[in-house]
Structures are given as structure tokens and as C-alpha cells.
Amino acid sequence: MLEYIIKGGPLMIPLMIESILAIGVFIDRALAFRANGRVDTRALRAKILQLLNEDKIAEAAQLCANTPGPVSAVLLAGLQAYEKHSHATQRPEVLRPLVEDALEDYSYSAMNAVQKRLNILSFIGNSAPLLGMTGTVTGMIKSFAAIAGAGALQGGIVAAGISEALITTAAGLLIAMVAVIPFHYYSSRAEQIELEVHEASAELLDFVTLRHSEAAR
């Protein structure tokens, strides 16, 4: 491996740095999404609605606080806003927007945490092939310069430059795959989580509207 890195020329240095970053982000996001996947969000939402129907807002908030993940974190923000403002007003047309604002504000932070460092994978996926192609060009330039300097076509001289060109190209493509495939997979997982956050927020808002509309009659 070290031999190939040396033969690949100076552009192998940024390529190796990118490969280390890609692997690090891959492991970090794998652990994060694995932890999030262990939480049964459907059961959590059902339990919260049950507690709310029993007027146990504090218990519902405590359940969210004790449950990891973006869905529970967003619901906690909404429940805290609901508990705070429900003491001041019982009008659903006033209470719902206040809870909705809290849910939306915190959902941005929650989703930023979910998508954290995915932009690094995207950058590596785009830049690694470009670095590889640049290595291809510099390798071919060295080959032609060596031929010109020798004054004759010599296989060993040409092979060194072509070897550098092919190694950097292959390295760039491999590193891009290491970054692009996880990026698309984790982006898909992030979209699923975002959908769960929206569904959970909608359930809470519907509860607030229905509960206080009935109380106002």
C-alpha cells in the first residue's frame, strides 16, 4: 500500500487525507443512525398521546427527555411550549401557533444534528475524482517531459508517469465511492427521520387544537 502511495505522487497526500476523513465520518454517522434506529418512535408517539389524553403533560415531557433521538427532542420542545402557554390561554387559535413555532424552531436544530458532517462526504465525493484526474494529467505531463528530455522513447521512463496517472485516478474513484455511497444512504435515512419529526409534530398540534376546541365549546 505504501508503495502505491509513493508511486502515486504528491496528490496522493490529499487523497489519503480525504479517505481518512470519509472513513471517520462513515463510522461516526453509522453509530449515530444505529442509536437512533433503536428507538421505537411509533410507540413513543402513542405513549405521549396517551399521557396527554390523561392530562399528564409533565410525564409526557419527562418521557421525551429520557428518550434519545431527534423525534423525542422536538416533541419535548413542543410539550414545554404547550405546558408553558396553556396556563396563559386556552384559545386554540392562539395556543397552536405558539406550539407550532416551538416545534419548527427546534426541528431545524434536530435535523442539523442528524445531517451533521454529511456535507464532508459530499465534498469528498465531488473532489476526490477531480484530484485523481489532476494526478492523471500531471503523470502524463511527467511522461512526455521525460521522453523529451531523453530524446527517445524509453519504456521505463514512460511507465513511471503512466503509473502515477493510473494510481491517482484509481485512488480518486475508490475514495469517491467510499464517500458517495454512504452519503446517499445516510441522506435517505435523514429524510425518513425528518418525516417522522413532521408526523410527530402534526400529531401534537392536532391534539392541541382538538383538546382546546372541545374545551372552548
C-alpha atoms as a printed R data frame, in Angstrom:
    type eleno elety resid chain resno       x      y       z
1   ATOM     1    CA   MET     A     1   0.000  0.000   0.000
2   ATOM     2    CA   LEU     A     2   2.768  2.447   0.929
3   ATOM     3    CA   GLU     A     3   4.489  1.652  -2.345
4   ATOM     4    CA   TYR     A     4   1.391  2.641  -4.321
5   ATOM     5    CA   ILE     A     5   1.007  5.838  -2.320
6   ATOM     6    CA   ILE     A     6   4.608  6.795  -3.076
7   ATOM     7    CA   LYS     A     7   4.258  5.943  -6.765
8   ATOM     8    CA   GLY     A     8   1.062  7.970  -6.972
9   ATOM     9    CA   GLY     A     9   2.932 11.191  -6.428
10  ATOM    10    CA   PRO     A    10   2.185 14.239  -4.240
11  ATOM    11    CA   LEU     A    11  -1.545 14.283  -4.991
12  ATOM    12    CA   MET     A    12  -1.879 11.014  -3.067
13  ATOM    13    CA   ILE     A    13  -1.413 13.017   0.144
14  ATOM    14    CA   PRO     A    14  -4.714 14.969  -0.075
15  ATOM    15    CA   LEU     A    15  -6.410 11.818  -1.386
16  ATOM    16    CA   MET     A    16  -5.274  9.832   1.665
17  ATOM    17    CA   ILE     A    17  -6.426 12.635   3.956
18  ATOM    18    CA   GLU     A    18  -9.834 12.556   2.285
19  ATOM    19    CA   SER     A    19 -10.017  8.774   2.645
20  ATOM    20    CA   ILE     A    20  -9.346  9.016   6.388
21  ATOM    21    CA   LEU     A    21 -11.998 11.735   6.759
22  ATOM    22    CA   ALA     A    22 -14.531  9.702   4.770
23  ATOM    23    CA   ILE     A    23 -13.994  6.598   6.900
24  ATOM    24    CA   GLY     A    24 -14.194  8.657  10.105
25  ATOM    25    CA   VAL     A    25 -17.475 10.306   9.094
26  ATOM    26    CA   PHE     A    26 -18.855  6.947   7.936
27  ATOM    27    CA   ILE     A    27 -18.194  5.368  11.338
28  ATOM    28    CA   ASP     A    28 -19.498  8.396  13.241
29  ATOM    29    CA   ARG     A    29 -22.784  8.542  11.313
30  ATOM    30    CA   ALA     A    30 -23.176  4.745  11.410
31  ATOM    31    CA   LEU     A    31 -23.081  4.828  15.209
32  ATOM    32    CA   ALA     A    32 -25.472  7.802  15.345
33  ATOM    33    CA   PHE     A    33 -28.059  6.294  12.995
34  ATOM    34    CA   ARG     A    34 -27.769  2.929  14.723
35  ATOM    35    CA   ALA     A    35 -28.565  4.527  18.077
36  ATOM    36    CA   ASN     A    36 -31.498  6.388  16.564
37  ATOM    37    CA   GLY     A    37 -32.793  3.208  14.923
38  ATOM    38    CA   ARG     A    38 -33.125  1.541  18.317
39  ATOM    39    CA   VAL     A    39 -35.843  3.997  19.362
40  ATOM    40    CA   ASP     A    40 -39.398  2.912  18.527
41  ATOM    41    CA   THR     A    41 -40.782  6.313  17.550
42  ATOM    42    CA   ARG     A    42 -44.278  4.975  16.842
43  ATOM    43    CA   ALA     A    43 -44.552  3.539  20.341
44  ATOM    44    CA   LEU     A    44 -43.135  6.773  21.767
45  ATOM    45    CA   ARG     A    45 -45.719  8.906  19.959
46  ATOM    46    CA   ALA     A    46 -48.553  6.630  21.028
47  ATOM    47    CA   LYS     A    47 -47.442  6.747  24.666
48  ATOM    48    CA   ILE     A    48 -47.150 10.541  24.594
49  ATOM    49    CA   LEU     A    49 -50.655 10.945  23.183
50  ATOM    50    CA   GLN     A    50 -51.960  8.587  25.844
51  ATOM    51    CA   LEU     A    51 -50.329 10.656  28.590
52  ATOM    52    CA   LEU     A    52 -51.645 13.883  27.080
53  ATOM    53    CA   ASN     A    53 -55.170 12.499  26.951
54  ATOM    54    CA   GLU     A    54 -54.761 11.769  30.656
55  ATOM    55    CA   ASP     A    55 -53.583 15.373  31.237
56  ATOM    56    CA   LYS     A    56 -50.120 14.156  32.225
57  ATOM    57    CA   ILE     A    57 -48.113 16.760  30.341
58  ATOM    58    CA   ALA     A    58 -45.168 16.673  32.746
59  ATOM    59    CA   GLU     A    59 -44.924 12.879  32.468
60  ATOM    60    CA   ALA     A    60 -45.021 13.113  28.661
61  ATOM    61    CA   ALA     A    61 -42.237 15.707  28.695
62  ATOM    62    CA   GLN     A    62 -40.179 13.543  31.053
63  ATOM    63    CA   LEU     A    63 -40.614 10.558  28.726
64  ATOM    64    CA   CYS     A    64 -39.279 12.647  25.838
65  ATOM    65    CA   ALA     A    65 -36.381 13.880  27.940
66  ATOM    66    CA   ASN     A    66 -35.422 10.295  28.796
67  ATOM    67    CA   THR     A    67 -35.651  9.100  25.176
68  ATOM    68    CA   PRO     A    68 -32.753  9.846  22.817
69  ATOM    69    CA   GLY     A    69 -33.262 10.943  19.242
70  ATOM    70    CA   PRO     A    70 -34.497 13.920  17.216
71  ATOM    71    CA   VAL     A    71 -38.202 12.968  17.360
72  ATOM    72    CA   SER     A    72 -38.298 12.961  21.149
73  ATOM    73    CA   ALA     A    73 -36.203 16.154  21.299
74  ATOM    74    CA   VAL     A    74 -38.594 18.048  19.017
75  ATOM    75    CA   LEU     A    75 -41.636 16.752  20.886
76  ATOM    76    CA   LEU     A    76 -40.051 17.831  24.165
77  ATOM    77    CA   ALA     A    77 -39.704 21.389  22.858
78  ATOM    78    CA   GLY     A    78 -43.348 21.369  21.769
79  ATOM    79    CA   LEU     A    79 -44.582 19.936  25.065
80  ATOM    80    CA   GLN     A    80 -42.622 22.500  27.062
81  ATOM    81    CA   ALA     A    81 -44.147 25.313  24.972
82  ATOM    82    CA   TYR     A    82 -47.598 23.773  25.362
83  ATOM    83    CA   GLU     A    83 -47.262 23.444  29.121
84  ATOM    84    CA   LYS     A    84 -45.955 26.989  29.429
85  ATOM    85    CA   HIS     A    85 -48.560 28.757  27.289
86  ATOM    86    CA   SER     A    86 -51.588 26.643  28.203
87  ATOM    87    CA   HIS     A    87 -51.575 28.327  31.612
88  ATOM    88    CA   ALA     A    88 -51.913 31.724  29.923
89  ATOM    89    CA   THR     A    89 -54.525 30.910  27.294
90  ATOM    90    CA   GLN     A    90 -56.909 28.117  26.357
91  ATOM    91    CA   ARG     A    91 -57.785 29.503  22.925
92  ATOM    92    CA   PRO     A    92 -56.631 27.024  20.248
93  ATOM    93    CA   GLU     A    93 -56.130 29.738  17.619
94  ATOM    94    CA   VAL     A    94 -53.564 31.335  19.953
95  ATOM    95    CA   LEU     A    95 -52.071 28.239  21.545
96  ATOM    96    CA   ARG     A    96 -51.481 26.222  18.365
97  ATOM    97    CA   PRO     A    97 -49.210 28.798  16.629
98  ATOM    98    CA   LEU     A    98 -47.103 29.116  19.781
99  ATOM    99    CA   VAL     A    99 -46.572 25.362  19.999
100 ATOM   100    CA   GLU     A   100 -46.025 25.147  16.250
101 ATOM   101    CA   ASP     A   101 -43.303 27.793  16.374
102 ATOM   102    CA   ALA     A   102 -41.501 25.887  19.130
103 ATOM   103    CA   LEU     A   103 -41.701 22.650  17.149
104 ATOM   104    CA   GLU     A   104 -40.448 24.229  13.931
105 ATOM   105    CA   ASP     A   105 -37.624 26.130  15.603
106 ATOM   106    CA   TYR     A   106 -36.267 23.041  17.336
107 ATOM   107    CA   SER     A   107 -36.798 20.763  14.334
108 ATOM   108    CA   TYR     A   108 -34.139 22.756  12.453
109 ATOM   109    CA   SER     A   109 -31.614 22.136  15.212
110 ATOM   110    CA   ALA     A   110 -32.580 18.475  15.477
111 ATOM   111    CA   MET     A   111 -32.228 17.864  11.741
112 ATOM   112    CA   ASN     A   112 -28.919 19.723  11.632
113 ATOM   113    CA   ALA     A   113 -27.662 17.260  14.234
114 ATOM   114    CA   VAL     A   114 -28.941 14.335  12.147
115 ATOM   115    CA   GLN     A   115 -27.260 15.634   8.984
116 ATOM   116    CA   LYS     A   116 -24.073 16.630  10.780
117 ATOM   117    CA   ARG     A   117 -20.894 16.050   8.750
118 ATOM   118    CA   LEU     A   118 -22.752 14.638   5.748
119 ATOM   119    CA   ASN     A   119 -21.520 17.677   3.818
120 ATOM   120    CA   ILE     A   120 -17.988 16.341   4.319
121 ATOM   121    CA   LEU     A   121 -18.919 13.139   2.494
122 ATOM   122    CA   SER     A   122 -20.488 15.181  -0.288
123 ATOM   123    CA   PHE     A   123 -17.356 17.322  -0.632
124 ATOM   124    CA   ILE     A   124 -15.070 14.278  -0.723
125 ATOM   125    CA   GLY     A   125 -17.299 12.525  -3.238
126 ATOM   126    CA   ASN     A   126 -17.017 15.526  -5.573
127 ATOM   127    CA   SER     A   127 -13.368 16.444  -5.035
128 ATOM   128    CA   ALA     A   128 -11.668 13.021  -4.941
129 ATOM   129    CA   PRO     A   129 -12.259 12.231  -8.650
130 ATOM   130    CA   LEU     A   130 -11.021 15.721  -9.548
131 ATOM   131    CA   LEU     A   131  -7.820 15.156  -7.589
132 ATOM   132    CA   GLY     A   132  -7.444 11.796  -9.288
133 ATOM   133    CA   MET     A   133  -7.884 13.339 -12.733
134 ATOM   134    CA   THR     A   134  -5.377 16.046 -11.836
135 ATOM   135    CA   GLY     A   135  -2.916 13.306 -10.909
136 ATOM   136    CA   THR     A   136  -3.590 11.704 -14.285
137 ATOM   137    CA   VAL     A   137  -2.716 14.929 -16.086
138 ATOM   138    CA   THR     A   138   0.428 15.587 -14.044
139 ATOM   139    CA   GLY     A   139   1.545 11.985 -14.544
140 ATOM   140    CA   MET     A   140   1.164 12.252 -18.306
141 ATOM   141    CA   ILE     A   141   2.992 15.593 -18.297
142 ATOM   142    CA   LYS     A   142   5.905 13.928 -16.482
143 ATOM   143    CA   SER     A   143   5.915 11.107 -19.022
144 ATOM   144    CA   PHE     A   144   6.126 13.465 -22.021
145 ATOM   145    CA   ALA     A   145   8.685 15.664 -20.262
146 ATOM   146    CA   ALA     A   146  10.842 12.607 -19.573
147 ATOM   147    CA   ILE     A   147  10.556 11.493 -23.201
148 ATOM   148    CA   ALA     A   148  11.529 14.954 -24.394
149 ATOM   149    CA   GLY     A   149  14.479 15.047 -22.032
150 ATOM   150    CA   ALA     A   150  15.712 11.589 -23.043
151 ATOM   151    CA   GLY     A   151  15.347 12.347 -26.726
152 ATOM   152    CA   ALA     A   152  13.975  8.862 -27.365
153 ATOM   153    CA   LEU     A   153  11.018  6.707 -26.402
154 ATOM   154    CA   GLN     A   154  12.037  4.546 -23.437
155 ATOM   155    CA   GLY     A   155   9.524  2.204 -21.808
156 ATOM   156    CA   GLY     A   156  10.766  2.694 -18.259
157 ATOM   157    CA   ILE     A   157  10.544  6.468 -18.462
158 ATOM   158    CA   VAL     A   158   7.033  6.422 -19.866
159 ATOM   159    CA   ALA     A   159   5.835  3.752 -17.431
160 ATOM   160    CA   ALA     A   160   6.689  5.823 -14.357
161 ATOM   161    CA   GLY     A   161   4.483  8.704 -15.400
162 ATOM   162    CA   ILE     A   162   1.658  6.473 -16.568
163 ATOM   163    CA   SER     A   163   1.816  4.516 -13.308
164 ATOM   164    CA   GLU     A   164   1.412  7.735 -11.315
165 ATOM   165    CA   ALA     A   165  -1.508  8.738 -13.539
166 ATOM   166    CA   LEU     A   166  -3.351  5.435 -13.138
167 ATOM   167    CA   ILE     A   167  -2.763  5.165  -9.377
168 ATOM   168    CA   THR     A   168  -4.168  8.625  -8.624
169 ATOM   169    CA   THR     A   169  -7.141  8.025 -10.918
170 ATOM   170    CA   ALA     A   170  -7.959  4.707  -9.242
171 ATOM   171    CA   ALA     A   171  -7.473  6.173  -5.761
172 ATOM   172    CA   GLY     A   172  -9.721  9.143  -6.536
173 ATOM   173    CA   LEU     A   173 -12.525  6.923  -7.823
174 ATOM   174    CA   LEU     A   174 -12.310  4.481  -4.913
175 ATOM   175    CA   ILE     A   175 -12.317  7.262  -2.321
176 ATOM   176    CA   ALA     A   176 -15.260  8.921  -4.080
177 ATOM   177    CA   MET     A   177 -17.232  5.663  -3.824
178 ATOM   178    CA   VAL     A   178 -16.373  5.366  -0.127
179 ATOM   179    CA   ALA     A   179 -17.897  8.827   0.355
180 ATOM   180    CA   VAL     A   180 -20.774  8.933  -2.149
181 ATOM   181    CA   ILE     A   181 -22.447  5.620  -1.278
182 ATOM   182    CA   PRO     A   182 -22.702  6.352   2.484
183 ATOM   183    CA   PHE     A   183 -23.736  9.943   1.718
184 ATOM   184    CA   HIS     A   184 -26.771  8.859  -0.276
185 ATOM   185    CA   TYR     A   185 -27.665  6.138   2.226
186 ATOM   186    CA   TYR     A   186 -27.443  8.458   5.227
187 ATOM   187    CA   SER     A   187 -29.274 11.237   3.365
188 ATOM   188    CA   SER     A   188 -32.127  8.793   2.768
189 ATOM   189    CA   ARG     A   189 -32.153  7.871   6.459
190 ATOM   190    CA   ALA     A   190 -32.161 11.566   7.388
191 ATOM   191    CA   GLU     A   191 -35.195 12.156   5.150
192 ATOM   192    CA   GLN     A   192 -37.047  9.327   6.911
193 ATOM   193    CA   ILE     A   193 -36.237 10.858  10.301
194 ATOM   194    CA   GLU     A   194 -37.376 14.274   9.091
195 ATOM   195    CA   LEU     A   195 -40.679 12.723   8.007
196 ATOM   196    CA   GLU     A   196 -41.087 11.144  11.447
197 ATOM   197    CA   VAL     A   197 -40.419 14.518  13.070
198 ATOM   198    CA   HIS     A   198 -43.096 16.179  10.923
199 ATOM   199    CA   GLU     A   199 -45.606 13.407  11.652
200 ATOM   200    CA   ALA     A   200 -44.973 13.597  15.400
201 ATOM   201    CA   SER     A   201 -45.257 17.400  15.339
202 ATOM   202    CA   ALA     A   202 -48.530 17.206  13.406
203 ATOM   203    CA   GLU     A   203 -49.961 14.750  15.952
204 ATOM   204    CA   LEU     A   204 -49.112 17.069  18.817
205 ATOM   205    CA   LEU     A   205 -50.599 20.103  17.043
206 ATOM   206    CA   ASP     A   206 -53.766 18.173  16.216
207 ATOM   207    CA   PHE     A   207 -54.084 17.189  19.862
208 ATOM   208    CA   VAL     A   208 -53.695 20.806  20.996
209 ATOM   209    CA   THR     A   209 -56.298 22.026  18.504
210 ATOM   210    CA   LEU     A   210 -58.814 19.286  19.247
211 ATOM   211    CA   ARG     A   211 -58.432 19.388  23.012
212 ATOM   212    CA   HIS     A   212 -58.842 23.131  23.349
213 ATOM   213    CA   SER     A   213 -61.539 23.392  20.688
214 ATOM   214    CA   GLU     A   214 -63.619 20.940  22.711
215 ATOM   215    CA   ALA     A   215 -62.849 22.843  25.934
216 ATOM   216    CA   ALA     A   216 -63.993 26.110  24.354
217 ATOM   217    CA   ARG     A   217 -67.444 24.733  23.490
